[in-house]
Amino acid sequence: MHPREFIAFIAALMAVNALGVDLMLPALADIGRELSVTAANHRQWVVTVYVVGFGAGQLVYGPLADRFGRRPVLIATLLGFVGASIFAASSATFPALLGARLLQGLMSASTRVLSVAIVRDGTSGRQMARTMSVAQMIFFLVPILAPSLGQVLLQFGPWRFIFYALGAFAAFVLAWTLLRVPETLPVERRVPISIANLRRSYALTLTNRYSIGYALAASLTFGGIIAFVSSAQQIFVDEFGAGERFTILFAICAGAMGFASFANSRLVERLGTRMISQSAVLGLIALSLLHLIVIFAGAETLVSYIILQALSMTCIGLCGANFGSMAMDPVGHIAGTASSVQGFITSIGAVLVGSAIGQSYAGTTLPLAIGYLCIGVGVLAIVLVIEGGQLFKARMVPN
């Protein structure tokens, strides 16, 4: 594949998951009404349950991809995602819809594991971070467009159309895979599935402080994204009364992450993953403190929230690809399994963090501001432990 097509494919693969999270956001109120969901915060489970499945599934796909190759695992799970989307579209009750969403998450988990593993098969270090940043820049356009696209779909039919659209997009990526994507893992590098091999791979991934440390740091920042996405409709519609501008306002915040990924792709090979990501963590802490000052001063408005949220999302966007690259650096020779373990930790940790913040919503942005401050401080503490108390210096040792 041409490098540009390769990056576009990785972005499309990642977009399957992004659409799975964001496309139905404008329909949450309609889903709640039709399926008799009485508590507004309970609608957030449509997002949260998906991410639970997304996290849990990642433990399986890495070992399978290391044994059988990337391509067959990807083909099977994309087929599964199409089926789960049809199941979601035909759900008659809220528990059935949540079951379909869990299955969607389980299937889409392969997109995260395999996108990282496929890129790692051919690159590493700053080059890997740059490739992932370019792909994520395209990928972050999806959250900008997804709510608007979901709103358009609602003009032509009920919320169920959104899930049919998800299935159609997954089918498109499946066709692309079948027609254009080669296998990136040579037969001689494949690892048989055995308890001993899994134990060694898991032990290496979980005991290397860079691998486990930056996976934990990524889980906290990803949790910030989950918290924002799951509570965005309530904040914009219920608190600020900006329902008619929801898709535009959501796009501004999501677009900040896309800008961050673009900037990272341009700067990371020159400045390094540590300089950029660790500076972003300090920025997130400063912005969260400023946000709390604004809230306690009674000066919070829609404009102040949009500005501070967008800047916070920029900081989070500068962490993602860099944390992922640094976590993978010492375990590249077991990229599939390592990506599974790290992805599981990142996703499940994000669900716990994001749900705690999102379910605390009570009509104000205060829980989100406090949550982001805790995320920033927590990530800084983890980074200091990983790096031996030093920031901005490239240091890499086995343990």
Secondary structure, 3 states (H helix, E strand, C coil): CCHHHHHHHHHHHHHHHHHHHHCCHHHHHHHHHHCCCCCHHHHHHHHHHHHHHHHHHHHHHHHHHHHHCHHHHHHHHHHHHHHHHHHHHCCCCHHHHHHHHHHHHHHHHHHHHHHHHHHHHHCCHHHHHHHHHHHHHHHCHHHHHHHHHHHHHHHHCCCHHHHHHHHHHHHHHHHHHHHHCCCCCCHHHCCCCCHHHHHHHHHHHHHCHHHHHHHHHHHHHHHHHHHHHHHHHHHHHHHCCCHHHHHHHHHHHHHHHHHHHHHHHHHHHHHCHHHHHHHHHHHHHHHHHHHHHHHHCCCCCHHHHHHHHHHHHHHHHHHHHHHHHHHHHHHHHHHHHHHHHHHHHHHHHHHHHHHHHHCCCCCCCHHHHHHHHHHHHHHHHHHHHHCCCCCCCCCCCCC
